[in-house]
Each structure stands twice: as C-alpha cells, then as structure tokens.
C-alpha cells in the first residue's frame, strides 16, 4: 500500500462521503461506496487527477446503486416515531436537509446524480456528461429538470407564503417543545386536526376540534417533531416527516389570518406518492 496515496485518499474522504450521501441518502451506503472507491484506486495505476477520478468512480457507483434500488424498491420507510432510525442518520439528514433528501429520492437516478454533481458540488457539465454516459448538453437538461422539482412552484403569492411559513415555523417550534401556551397563540380557536389512524395510538381520536384539544393532541407529535422540516407541499407551506431523509409522513397545513386553521397528518403511501413536495426557499421569508 502506498502511504502517500492513502493520505491523499483520506484527504478526499469527507468530500466523497458527502457526495455519496446526497446521492444515496444513507450514511451506511455512502460509506460502502467510498470504501469501494478506495479498493478500486488500489487496483489502478497512473491516476493523474485523483479528485476527479474518485468523483467519477463514486458517482458511477452511486448511479448503479440508485438504479438497483429502482428495480428493487424498499418495502417500507423508517419508523415515523424515530425508534428504528440510527441517531447518526437522523443527525446527518438534519444537516443536509430532510426536505431536500425527500425530493432527491423522487428523482430519476440520472437526474439526481446530475443535480448533486453540478448544483451541490459545482462539477461542470463537461465532466458530468461522461459520468452519466450522456453529452454535456443532456446532463444540463437532466440537472435543470431536477432543479425544477427540487425548488417547486408556490401556489400562493409570495407575501402569503411568507405569512404561512412564519405560522408553521412557530407551530413546529412549539410542538417540538410541547409548549402549550405558544400553541394556543398559533392555533385558531376553531382549528381542526385530522390524523390518519396509522399515526395514532389505539383509541386516540382521528379528528380533534378546538384549540385546547388540538394543542393537547399535538403533544403526541412532540416525539416526532425533531424529524419534521418545513417543505412546500402541493405549493403551500407544510411539514415533512423524514427520519433519515426518507418520507414517512406529511402535515398538510391550512393558514388564514395569521393563524393555523387546520392540519392533517398523512402517512398513507398512496396519498404521499400523489403529493408534490419541494424544498422551501429561504427567500420565502
């Protein structure tokens, strides 16, 4: 083993892991890909541009993994209660952005790879194209399509979107802390909460009405609130529940007059599949 080469590889490792994680959404899978790139490097001689070579190898390994995943879909998502999700996955997803990982997971593999390489890691399309076995122009189109999906299209005016975001942010903060007093200032007096039965403990009501009842019921959400993140749901501000960047549920939220009028907790895979989910631009505030 070449000690100098090993040191150079270790210098590249954090970047490679970050790249692979954004492509795969799994810290364990990302580590496997990075390790495989090291094994391949050991079997290769005469690498002039080590960073570029490793980027290509890692990207192609990720592309293969994403295609295999499409052929053999995952049968379940992480437990929305958070108990089955490794802590490092939870933390890493939070650092990257759970809403971003959710949207990336819905992209076709070439779109995801093109977007991550170019938009998140500034790899030029002249280099992205060969990685995907496409022309640079085609790679650019793939990234552009992905970008539109990631950013989404608000269904309400900018000022209204900003107001909705402020209310939902306050609601999420209060829910995380189990802060009844703040919840009562955010919720409309006649607020209604609908929750799909799969998200509720036995005997809990699927529909709650009135600020007091909904505030108390929201305490059930406090345990999963750390897994929630603001997102654009069908064009308006809502919340995604994504324990390790994998979509487990959505809160559809209705805001009027500066108050939260209603929210619905959706966990049904059939309904989640039909929703348009995008990241929420920081410019919306």
N, C-alpha and C positions, 0 to 999 in steps of 0.2 A: 504494500500500500504506500502510495506517495503521500508523505506527511504534508507537503506543501499544498498538494491538490486537496487533501482532506480539510485543511484550514480554509482554503478558498471556498470549498463547498459549504462549510459551516457558516461562513460569512453570508452566503446566499440563502441559507436555510430559512430564516424568518420571512424573507420576501416570497420564497417558493411556497411556504406553508400558507401565507396569507392569500396568495394567488389561488392555490388549490382549494382552500376553504371557501372562498367566494364562488368558485365554480361548482363545488360539490355540496356545500352546506353542512359538512360533517367534519369535525376535527380529526376523528379517527381515520376516516377515509383519506383526508388530506395528508396526514402523516404517512399513511401507507404509500401514497403516490410519491411523496418526497423521498421516501426511503428507496422506492423502486428507481427513481431517477439517479440516486447515488450508485446503486448497483449497476445500472447501465453505463454510468460515467466510468466506473472501474473497468468496464469491458471495452471501453473506447479509447482510442489514442488520437493525438493531434487535434484537440479541441482548441481553436483559437479564441473564439468569443464564448467564454464559459457561461456568462449570464444569459446570453441569447440562446445558446444551446440548451441550457437547463429549462428556460422558459418554454421552448418548443417541446421538449420531452414531457414536461409536467402538463402542459396544455393538451397535448395529444392523449396522454394517459387519462386526463380528466374527461376529454371528449368521448373516449371509449367507454369510460365508466358511466357517463350520462346516457349514452346510447343503450348500454346494457340495462340500465335502470328503467328506461322507457319500455324495453322488451319484457322486463320482469318487474312490474310495478310493486311498490311497497304496499302491503296489505293494510297497514294501519299507521296512524300518526302517533307521535308521542302523547302520553297521558296528559290531558289538559290540567290535571291537578299538580303536575310537576314532579310527582314522586319517582317516575321511571326515567327521568332525564338526568344524565350526569351533570354535575354542577359546572364543569368546565365548558360543556356545550351551551348551557344556559347563559353563562357569562360572556362567552365568545359571540354568541348570537346577538346579545345585547350591545356589544361593542360595534359589531358590523352594522346592525340594524335589522330587526326581525322582519319588518315590512319589506325591506329590500330582498332578504333571503326568500320570503314567501313569493314575491313576484318573479325573482330569478328562477325559482323552482317550476314556474309555469311556462317558462320559455322553452323553445326547441333547443336541443343541445348546441347546434352551431351558433344560434342567436346568443345564447348565454355565454359561450366562450368568446365570441367576437366582442360582446359588450364589456365583459370583465377585462379582457386584454386591453381594449382601446380606451374605454371610458374610465375604468378604475385604475389601470396600470400604465396608461399612456403609451401602449405599444402601437407603433404606426401600422396602418393598414397594409403597407408593403410587406410587413412581417406577419401580420395576422392572416393574410390570404393564404400563404403557403402552409401555415399550420393547419388550416381547415381544408386544404386542397381546393381552394377557391381562388379566383382572381381578387386583387385588392379592391376592385370596384364592387364585387359581390359581397366581400367581407364588410365593406362600408354599409351596404344596404341591410345586411343582417344586423349590424350594430344599431342602425337607425331604427329598424323595426322594434328591436328590443328596447331602445330608449323611449319610444312612444308608449310601450307597455309599462315600463318602469315609472314613468312620470305621470301617466294617466291624463284624464281630461276632466277638470272640475265641472259639475253640473249646476253649480250656483255661482253668482257673481263673487268677485274677489273679496269685497267687504263682508259679505255674508259668510263666506268660507272662513275668513279670519275670526269672525264672531263665534262661529261654530267650533273652531279649533280652540279658542280660549275657554269655552264652556266645557268641552270634552277633556281638555288638559286639567282643568280644575276638578272635574269629576274623577278622573283617573288618579290624581294625586290623593284625593280624599278617600277613594276606595282602597288604595294601597295602604293607607294608614288607619283604615277603619274609623275615619273622622266623621262621626255623625253630624256634628254641628255644621261643618263645611258642606257635607252632602245636602243638608236641608236648605242651604242657601243656593245651591246649584239646581236642585230639582224643583220643577213646577209643582204647585200644590196638588194638582190632579194627575201627576205623572203616572204612567203605566209601564210595567216591566213584563215582557213575555220571555220565557225561557223554555227551550226545548227540554223535554223530560230527561234526556240522556245526561244533561249537565247538572241535574238536581239530585240531592239525597232522597231516599224513599220518604214519601209522604209530604214533601215540600210542594207548595203551590206553584203551578206553572205561570200563573198570572197574578201580579200584585198591583194594587191601585192605591194612590195617595202617597205623598212624600214620606210620611212616617214609615209605612210598610215597605216601600221601595228602599228607603235608606237602610232599614234593618236587613232587608233581603240582600242588599248589596254587600253586606258583611260576608256573605257566602263567597263573593267574588274576591275578597281581600287576599285569599291564599293564592289565587292565580293572577292577581293584578300585576305582580312583578314580571309576568310573562307577556303582558299586554303592551302594545305600542300603537300610537296613532297611525292611521293609514287612510287613504282615500278609498272608500267603499261605495261602488256604483256612483262615483262622482261627488260624494259628500264625506265629511269627516266621521270616522268611526274608529273602532279598535280591532286589531287582530290579536288573537291568542296564538302564539307560535313558540312553544317551549324551546326548541333548538333550531328555530328558523323554519320549522315545518308547520304548516297551518293546521291548527286543532279546532279553531272556532273564531267567530266574528261577532262583534257587538255592532249592530246597526242602530244608529242613534239619531233621534229627531230633536232638533233645537229650534225654538222660536222665542222671540222676545228676550233673548239673553238667558233663557232657562232651558234645561233639559226636559222635554215634554214626554219622551218615551224612549225606551231602548229594548232591543230584542237580542237575546243570546242565541246564536245559530251554531250548531255543531254538526248538523246533518251533512255528510259528504256530498250528497246530491245537490243540496242547496248551495254549499260552499263552492262547488265546481262552477255553478252558473253566475257567480258574482264577479264583477270587475274589481280587482284590487290593485292599487298602485301606491307608490310612496307619496308622502305628503311633503311638498316642497317647503323648505324653511322660509321661502319668500312669501308664504301664505299668511305670515303673522305681521 
